[in-house]
Each structure stands twice: as structure tokens, then as C-alpha cells.
Amino acid sequence: MTRPSSPATRRPPFDPELVTTLEKLTAVEPRVVSPQALAIRRQRYADAASTLDHTAGGAVTVEELDVPGHEGGADVHLTLLRPSAGSRPLPAIYFIHGGGMVLGDRYAGIDALVPYAADGSAVVVSVEYRLAPEHPHPAPIDDCHAGIVWLARHARELGIDPDRIIVMGVSAGAGLAAGIALLARDRGFPTLSHQVLLRPMLDDRMRTHSSQMLDGEGVWDRNENAFGWAALLGRQSEVSPYAAPSRAVDLSGLPRTYLDTGSADTFRDETLEYAGRLSAHGVSVDLHVWGGGFHGFENQVPDAALSRICRTVQDEFIRRALAPARQAKG
């Protein structure tokens, strides 16, 4: 007789419309739980790198920049997408890609942000950060921070309104975005108007129910999550809240925040906990939990009803954040 799952680790059901694609994904992609599997995933990512024309048929100008790294370190690469027409200062979306701290590059996920540049709503900036385990903490956060500091200091010449810079990230990138918001608050620069944290990777301690509920199923299960955190942190005895923002004691003074997660996502509980603590510290929070959603479902199954609703809600928040302050209030 099969023993039932413990209530502490039982997962909610996946949305039926997502299941077929999820089964195909998990059947062909090796789980990132070893250096060998990581090498395979990195090669597959490189082979399948996006060839989308980020110029949107000429509506967007693409610039590649190398900017000074942290404390004289190696340069940081930025990709800027700006509207080809118009010259007024625009808000900026500073984007940090996902990949469990071990995968991806600055083009991963940027396709979804091209429309904001194409319609003249924003300048989109995506940062390349060094990956673990070759470059453990603080390398990733140092690169992301160096990029956004340079951007803010040169905002005017780049056609960016320095008072309307949004930091946005996906998964590991959302964890880095949360770390950037903490750094910006603690150091007094730059001023961030909002943070957008999509399914954020926030807590290395993995003590929550959701961090343990996926074992060999779903996307980014507990074993992959443990691998990603170990790659980032190694044997560091003291873990900085800039690396794992859930460890931050004081969350006051942070910008208005959007967070979302799937109900069947490893990061569900740490997202909920972080949202609650932000609210308790006086931060305005928009929080969404997508019932039946697994990690990254809206990108993996874009035509599913749940995915369309999720992207619509994300887009509505971002567009409100990009609006002039007098329109964004309320």
C-alpha cells in the first residue's frame, strides 16, 4: 500500500491545461543537480538561444554597452532597448534574468519586454551577471549592482528619468533584484520606483513546506534548488541578505513591490512570507498566487488560460509603474 504524502510536503495539483507540457519538459531536460547536468543544460541553452529580432521591425534601437564593474573589477555588459522614435526622458526597466544562479544570460527573458520599448513606454536594460559556481556570491549581485548604479548615474544622457527606474527579475534574477533594492536603500542610491519580483528565489534555508514538496517533479524541484544555492554560497558561514533577501531583518523603506508565484512552485512560501513582511514594514505590495501554476508556467505554456491571465496582470502592474507619478498613485 502506498503511503500518503505528509501534509507538510504535499503539493497542490498542477493546472490540467499545463500538465501535458510539464510532462514533456521534465522528460527531456536533465535536472540541474550535478556539474554534468549543468553543463548539458548550459549547452542546450546556448544551442537554442533566442534569435528574435529585438528591434521589433525598426521600432527599437538595440545598444550593447560595457560599463565599469564593481570596485574596478571586470566590465559589466548591458543590453539597452530604447524606442527608435522620440526623445523625452523615459522610465527604465532594469531586468535581471533567471536561471537558478547557474544558467542563462542577459537575453534570457528579454523578449517579453521588447513591447515596452517598441511602444515608447520605457527603456529596457538587461544586465549580464557572472554565474555560479564559477563565480559565487558576491559576484552576481556585484555585477547587477554595478550595472544599475552606472545606469542611474548616466540616466539623463541615456534619455532615462532617474526617478522612474524599476528593478525587475525572474526567479534567481528576482532574488537578485530584491537584493539590489536592499542595497539601494542601504546605500542611498539609486532611487528605485518599484521592484517587480516574478517567482523570486529568496531563501537559501529551504525550511518552508513548498521548498520541500517537489522531488523529481515540477520545474526547479528541491534538489535543483539546493544545488543552485550551494553553487552560489559554497561554504560561506555567514549568508548576506543581499544574497538571500529573506534573511533581511528590516524591509522598511523599500519601493512598491509586485510579487507572484504558482501554487505548485518551490518558491511559493518564501514569496508569501516576503510579501507579508514587506507589508508589515509599511511597503505597498501587490501579491498574486496562481493556482495550479508551476515555476515559469506562463512562459512554458503561453497559450494556457492561466498563463494569459498571469501575463495580463503582470503587464498591468508594469504599465501602472511606468506611468507618471500623478497617474500611478492610488
Wavefront OBJ file of the C-alpha trace (Angstrom):
o trace
v 0.000 0.000 0.000
v 1.330 3.426 -0.967
v 1.905 5.639 1.986
v 0.243 9.076 1.645
v 2.388 12.163 1.435
v 2.982 14.129 4.598
v 0.756 17.218 4.790
v 3.942 19.238 5.226
v 5.221 18.273 1.794
v 2.064 17.559 -0.217
v 1.827 19.776 -3.291
v -1.317 21.302 -4.786
v -2.390 19.851 -8.150
v -0.993 21.301 -11.342
v -3.457 23.143 -13.556
v -4.797 20.493 -16.004
v -4.056 22.686 -19.003
v -0.384 22.835 -18.011
v 0.223 19.155 -17.288
v 0.987 17.862 -20.794
v 3.670 20.456 -21.425
v 5.102 19.947 -17.949
v 5.432 16.209 -18.552
v 7.251 16.841 -21.831
v 9.605 19.336 -20.200
v 10.582 17.070 -17.344
v 11.048 14.121 -19.709
v 13.671 15.817 -21.895
v 15.514 18.227 -19.603
v 18.029 16.825 -17.102
v 17.600 18.229 -13.630
v 20.344 20.615 -12.590
v 21.680 18.597 -9.679
v 25.293 17.999 -10.734
v 28.085 19.715 -12.691
v 27.495 17.273 -15.546
v 23.782 18.072 -15.774
v 24.551 21.777 -15.551
v 26.950 21.519 -18.489
v 24.269 19.787 -20.573
v 21.654 22.412 -19.730
v 24.047 25.254 -20.485
v 24.889 23.754 -23.864
v 21.231 23.235 -24.719
v 20.508 26.814 -23.742
v 23.330 28.059 -25.966
v 22.101 25.932 -28.884
v 18.552 27.252 -28.516
v 19.411 30.895 -27.828
v 16.718 33.298 -28.988
v 17.053 34.697 -32.493
v 14.161 37.127 -32.086
v 14.718 40.470 -33.763
v 14.775 42.721 -30.725
v 14.452 45.766 -32.988
v 10.743 44.959 -33.449
v 10.935 45.823 -37.123
v 12.833 49.045 -36.515
v 10.738 50.370 -33.628
v 13.514 49.573 -31.138
v 17.176 50.545 -31.151
v 19.475 47.988 -29.524
v 22.691 49.110 -27.840
v 25.364 46.890 -26.312
v 27.417 48.557 -23.584
v 30.332 47.593 -21.361
v 30.292 49.552 -18.111
v 32.699 49.591 -15.148
v 32.385 46.661 -12.786
v 32.343 46.602 -9.003
v 35.330 48.341 -7.384
v 37.426 48.267 -10.539
v 36.538 44.698 -11.444
v 35.745 43.333 -14.879
v 33.326 45.318 -17.016
v 29.622 44.504 -16.854
v 27.714 44.009 -20.101
v 24.354 45.753 -20.561
v 21.873 45.470 -23.417
v 19.680 48.558 -23.876
v 16.430 48.519 -25.818
v 15.139 52.016 -26.480
v 12.374 53.408 -28.680
v 13.748 54.464 -32.052
v 11.416 57.474 -32.118
v 11.049 60.201 -29.510
v 13.493 61.962 -27.249
v 11.673 62.639 -23.956
v 13.092 61.072 -20.788
v 11.523 57.667 -20.212
v 11.317 55.336 -17.244
v 13.663 52.359 -17.273
v 13.114 48.678 -16.572
v 16.360 47.201 -15.254
v 15.945 43.483 -15.901
v 17.797 40.563 -14.288
v 17.398 37.136 -15.884
v 16.673 33.866 -14.120
v 18.407 30.508 -14.167
v 18.901 29.368 -10.584
v 22.101 31.442 -10.280
v 23.807 28.959 -12.637
v 22.142 29.364 -16.060
v 21.158 31.997 -18.608
v 22.373 35.298 -19.965
v 21.101 38.846 -20.432
v 18.964 37.841 -23.424
v 17.006 35.222 -21.474
v 13.503 36.558 -20.951
v 14.140 39.889 -22.634
v 11.738 39.060 -25.480
v 8.786 39.707 -23.170
v 10.000 43.258 -22.505
v 10.536 44.350 -26.121
v 6.965 45.742 -26.389
v 7.648 48.329 -23.659
v 10.462 49.786 -25.738
v 8.626 49.355 -29.043
v 5.602 51.386 -27.942
v 7.676 54.116 -26.311
v 6.808 53.242 -22.721
v 10.308 52.577 -21.390
v 13.971 51.961 -21.947
v 14.682 48.309 -21.173
v 18.102 47.426 -19.771
v 19.206 43.827 -19.251
v 22.349 43.003 -17.291
v 24.823 40.160 -17.761
v 25.996 38.816 -14.424
v 28.598 36.180 -13.697
v 27.188 32.764 -12.878
v 27.833 30.360 -10.033
v 29.533 28.041 -9.250
v 32.426 29.549 -11.185
v 31.582 32.933 -9.677
v 29.904 32.564 -6.261
v 28.437 35.352 -4.144
v 29.058 38.265 -4.195
v 29.925 38.207 -7.927
v 26.327 38.078 -9.275
v 24.967 40.820 -7.001
v 28.100 42.933 -7.511
v 27.613 42.836 -11.286
v 23.909 43.660 -11.068
v 24.558 46.489 -8.624
v 27.400 47.961 -10.684
v 25.137 47.987 -13.726
v 22.219 49.759 -12.092
v 24.458 52.312 -10.358
v 26.085 53.179 -13.681
v 22.661 53.390 -15.319
v 21.324 55.773 -12.679
v 24.405 57.996 -12.823
v 24.126 58.275 -16.607
v 20.329 58.324 -16.763
v 19.960 61.790 -18.253
v 22.378 61.185 -21.103
v 20.669 57.861 -21.822
v 17.248 59.506 -22.051
v 16.087 57.944 -18.779
v 14.144 59.602 -15.985
v 16.294 58.845 -12.898
v 13.235 58.986 -10.640
v 11.467 56.185 -12.517
v 13.807 53.212 -12.512
v 12.134 49.844 -11.944
v 14.213 46.828 -10.953
v 12.708 43.593 -12.242
v 13.802 39.990 -12.118
v 12.653 36.457 -12.767
v 13.389 33.553 -10.407
v 17.071 33.847 -9.411
v 17.025 37.241 -11.112
v 14.120 38.257 -8.890
v 16.173 37.305 -5.854
v 18.998 39.462 -7.182
v 16.518 42.277 -7.873
v 15.353 42.103 -4.254
v 18.991 42.233 -3.166
v 19.551 45.284 -5.365
v 16.577 47.028 -3.752
v 18.067 46.357 -0.305
v 21.470 47.642 -1.417
v 19.952 50.766 -2.963
v 18.065 51.508 0.246
v 21.058 50.879 2.482
v 23.478 52.935 0.383
v 21.032 55.679 -0.532
v 21.462 55.243 -4.294
v 19.944 54.742 -6.759
v 16.331 55.680 -6.134
v 14.059 52.861 -7.303
v 10.390 53.474 -8.005
v 9.273 49.819 -7.951
v 10.559 46.276 -7.715
v 8.937 43.511 -9.767
v 9.748 40.056 -8.410
v 8.423 37.195 -10.521
v 8.584 33.811 -8.706
v 11.589 35.005 -6.682
v 14.411 32.847 -5.297
v 14.821 34.448 -1.872
v 15.711 31.978 0.883
v 18.693 29.620 0.992
v 17.496 27.922 4.185
v 14.798 25.865 2.415
v 12.722 25.443 5.577
v 9.279 26.046 4.099
v 6.716 23.446 3.062
v 6.851 24.428 -0.604
v 10.649 24.290 -0.715
v 10.410 20.557 0.077
v 7.238 19.497 -1.746
v 8.724 18.861 -5.209
v 11.129 15.940 -5.519
v 11.730 14.784 -9.074
v 8.637 16.540 -10.422
v 7.619 20.003 -11.499
v 10.108 22.645 -12.575
v 13.039 23.506 -10.276
v 12.473 20.963 -7.537
v 14.051 20.916 -4.089
v 17.179 19.117 -5.320
v 17.849 21.675 -8.044
v 17.168 24.471 -5.589
v 19.705 23.034 -3.148
v 22.231 22.757 -5.990
v 21.668 26.380 -7.035
v 22.086 27.752 -3.530
v 25.170 25.616 -2.878
v 26.676 26.859 -6.137
v 26.066 30.475 -5.136
v 27.067 30.304 -1.482
v 29.587 27.467 -1.328
v 30.780 27.072 2.250
v 30.194 30.655 3.328
v 29.406 30.600 7.032
v 27.651 33.967 7.033
v 24.951 34.485 4.403
v 24.313 38.068 3.375
v 20.733 39.294 2.929
v 21.914 40.709 -0.391
v 22.424 37.087 -1.488
v 19.316 35.686 0.233
v 16.905 38.599 0.813
v 14.626 36.567 3.089
v 17.390 36.873 5.682
v 16.996 40.668 5.810
v 15.658 41.760 9.195
v 14.452 45.215 8.151
v 12.363 45.516 4.983
v 11.214 49.086 5.562
v 11.925 51.820 3.064
v 11.728 49.563 0.014
v 9.843 50.551 -3.140
v 6.363 49.396 -4.049
v 6.615 45.706 -4.872
v 4.922 43.222 -7.180
v 5.401 39.534 -6.376
v 3.873 36.445 -7.901
v 4.288 32.688 -7.764
v 2.487 29.490 -8.665
v 0.745 27.437 -6.002
v 2.896 24.454 -7.069
v 6.160 26.422 -7.167
v 9.118 25.639 -4.908
v 9.367 29.370 -4.130
v 5.701 29.799 -3.150
v 6.070 30.014 0.617
v 9.153 32.234 0.689
v 7.365 34.586 -1.723
v 4.320 34.731 0.552
v 6.480 35.223 3.633
v 8.472 38.015 1.990
v 5.304 39.755 0.830
v 3.857 39.594 4.332
v 6.990 41.002 5.916
v 7.198 43.788 3.337
v 3.623 44.753 4.194
v 4.385 44.606 7.921
v 7.232 47.061 7.329
v 4.975 49.539 5.541
v 5.768 48.671 1.922
v 2.951 48.689 -0.637
v 2.685 45.150 -2.034
v 0.819 43.523 -4.920
v 0.842 39.729 -4.475
v -0.572 37.038 -6.747
v -0.587 33.255 -6.309
v -1.544 31.400 -9.478
v -3.498 28.275 -8.567
v -2.044 25.205 -10.270
v 0.949 27.084 -11.640
v 4.411 25.539 -11.648
v 7.664 27.501 -11.831
v 7.683 29.566 -15.035
v 4.399 28.185 -16.345
v 3.363 31.408 -18.098
v 6.386 31.201 -20.386
v 6.433 27.437 -20.867
v 2.714 27.171 -21.706
v 1.959 30.664 -23.033
v -1.426 29.860 -24.569
v -2.970 28.360 -21.438
v -5.762 30.411 -19.888
v -3.876 30.723 -16.600
v -0.773 31.956 -18.430
v -2.711 34.617 -20.313
v -4.292 35.912 -17.117
v -0.934 35.909 -15.338
v 0.804 37.890 -18.088
v -2.062 40.365 -18.255
v -1.820 41.077 -14.532
v 1.968 41.425 -14.722
v 1.653 43.790 -17.679
v -0.989 45.933 -15.975
v 1.212 46.420 -12.921
v 4.272 47.283 -15.003
v 2.343 49.793 -17.105
v 0.981 51.478 -13.996
v 4.518 51.616 -12.633
v 5.759 53.205 -15.861
v 3.092 55.911 -15.787
v 3.920 59.397 -14.483
v 3.620 59.560 -10.710
v 0.372 61.524 -10.705
v -1.257 58.684 -12.692
v 0.407 55.823 -10.851
v -0.948 56.769 -7.400
v -3.907 55.012 -5.920
l 1 2 3 4 5 6 7 8 9 10 11 12 13 14 15 16 17 18 19 20 21 22 23 24 25 26 27 28 29 30 31 32 33 34 35 36 37 38 39 40 41 42 43 44 45 46 47 48 49 50 51 52 53 54 55 56 57 58 59 60 61 62 63 64 65 66 67 68 69 70 71 72 73 74 75 76 77 78 79 80 81 82 83 84 85 86 87 88 89 90 91 92 93 94 95 96 97 98 99 100 101 102 103 104 105 106 107 108 109 110 111 112 113 114 115 116 117 118 119 120 121 122 123 124 125 126 127 128 129 130 131 132 133 134 135 136 137 138 139 140 141 142 143 144 145 146 147 148 149 150 151 152 153 154 155 156 157 158 159 160 161 162 163 164 165 166 167 168 169 170 171 172 173 174 175 176 177 178 179 180 181 182 183 184 185 186 187 188 189 190 191 192 193 194 195 196 197 198 199 200 201 202 203 204 205 206 207 208 209 210 211 212 213 214 215 216 217 218 219 220 221 222 223 224 225 226 227 228 229 230 231 232 233 234 235 236 237 238 239 240 241 242 243 244 245 246 247 248 249 250 251 252 253 254 255 256 257 258 259 260 261 262 263 264 265 266 267 268 269 270 271 272 273 274 275 276 277 278 279 280 281 282 283 284 285 286 287 288 289 290 291 292 293 294 295 296 297 298 299 300 301 302 303 304 305 306 307 308 309 310 311 312 313 314 315 316 317 318 319 320 321 322 323 324 325 326 327 328 329 330
